[in-house]
């Protein structure tokens, strides 16, 4: 039986740590006020981020959280190559998903972590 991937998340504005492992930025837009040198990003994985339309619709409104969760999960299910790439990277060691959102309780990294915590066959569309 395969072990669960070692994936965590944190804001890109938090200090870099040796425990971060591979640092993967999962935002479509580069975070404001962070230089590429100080970010220490190993991979800027725009393809795993929510669509521009979903990001703009959400507009950081916690009242829209459940619908954002549903829509982003659907986007992830429709993007199996990107999900597989992230799982493969995590199979090689710790991966830290980096995001810029201020709200630690309502951001796409949490949805992505939840999605990746399921076995791959459970994340496939049914029908």
N, C-alpha and C positions, 0 to 999 in steps of 0.2 A: 504494500500500500504506500502510495506516495505521501510524503510529508507536506504539510501546509507551507506555502511560501512565507519567507520572512520579510514582510512588507509593513512599513510604518509610514506615517505622514507627519509633516510639520510645516510651519510657515517658512517661506524662504528667507524671511527677515530674522529668524532665529540663528544663533551662531552655528557654524559648521562644527561637526563633531566626528571623531574617528569612528564612532559607532554607526554613522549614517550609511556606510557602505556606498553603493552606487546611488548618486543623487540625481533624481529624475524630476525635472520640471514638467508639470502636467497642466499648465495653463497655455492657452493659445496666444496670449499677449505677454510680452516680457514685463516682469514686475517693475513698477516705478521705483526709482531711487536705488536700484541694485545694479552694480556693474557686473558684467559677465565674469570678470576676474574675481570679485569678492563672493560671487554666488557659488563657485565651485560646482557647477552643474556638469554632470557626466553626459546627460542626454536631455535635450529639450524635446519632449514627446508631445507635440501639438496634436497628433492624430488621436490621442486617447482623451483629450479634453472635450468637454461638452461643446456642442455646435455654437457658433456665434449667435444664432437665433435663440437658442435655449438660454445662453448666458445673458443676453440682453433682456429676454422676457423675465427671467428670474429677478434680475436687478437687486440681488441681495435682500429680497423680501421674505422673511421667515414664514409669512402666511402662505407662500407658494411652495414651501419646502416639500410637502408630500407629492405634489405634482411634478416638481423638478426631479425628485427621486425616481418616479415612474418613467418620465421621459428620458432621463439620462441612462437609466438601465436599458431602455429600449435602444438607445443609440449604441450602447456597449454591445448589446446582443447583435446588432447589425454590423458590428465592426470586429469580427472574430480574429482577424489577422493582428490588429493592434493589441487586443487582449492577450493573444497567444504570445506575442513578442514580449509583453511585460511579464507574463508568467515565466517565460524562458529566462529572462534576465534575473528574475527572483530565484530561479532554480540554481543560480550560481552564487547566491549569498544575499545578504541584507540589501534591501532596496528602500530608500526613503523617497516618498512622493512629496514633492515640494509644490506648494500653492501659495498664492498671495492674499487670498481673502482674509479679512479681519475676523470674521465670525467663525470661531473654532467649532461651533455646533451645527452650522449650516453651510457646508462647502462641498464641492464635488469630490474632494479627496476622500471624504467619509463614505460617499456613495460608492466610489471606486474600490475602496478597501473592503466594503461589505460585499460587493460583487465578486472580487477576487478571492474572498474567503470561502466561496462556494466551490465545490468541485466543478471542473470545466463542463462536464456533461449536464450539470444542473443550470448552467447559464445559457444553454442553447435555447433558441425559440422552440415552442411546441406547435404542433399543428401539422 
